[in-house]
Each structure stands twice: as structure tokens, then as C-alpha cells.
Amino acid sequence: MATIISDAFSSRDRAVLRAVAAGRCELSAELGGLLVDGMSCCDQFVGVRLTTAGLIAAAGSGPGPARLTASGQALLDAA
């Protein structure tokens, strides 16, 4: 497992990770689109950033509920 440097992620990134952990987020059909409480996230790049970093993923194949990966959970635990 790769080492995650928590300083590389903003407080907004960590807030989104907490929202994902609480079951409040979905990855949309749009590339990297992230919905929080059914609304588009104000940071249009956060979904791509966290997915590319391996911190979140779709719960199934395709769009749907977002879930934390083991790396995403580790980052939250370290914060």
C-alpha cells in the first residue's frame, strides 16, 4: 500500500472524504462528477482528484454511491 501524505490534501478534500464516509456522496455519470446530498459539489475537480488519488471509488461498476478506499480511510484516520 502506498504511503499517503495527508498535507497534500486540503481541508475541503478531507471534508468530502468525511461526507463519503457518512454515505452522503455519489459519483455521477459525468467524468469525476461528485454529488453531495444530491447536489453537485462546488469544487468541480474534487471527485477527479480523490478518485485519481485512490481515496474514493464507486461502490459498484459505473455511477452510484461513493465509498472510501482503504487509503481514503487511512487518510481520515491520520487526520
Beta strands, then each sheet from edge to edge (+ up, - down):
strand 1: 25-27
strand 2: 34-36
strand 3: 39-40
strand 4: 56-58
strand 5: 64-68
sheet 1: 3+ 2- 1+ 5- 4+
end
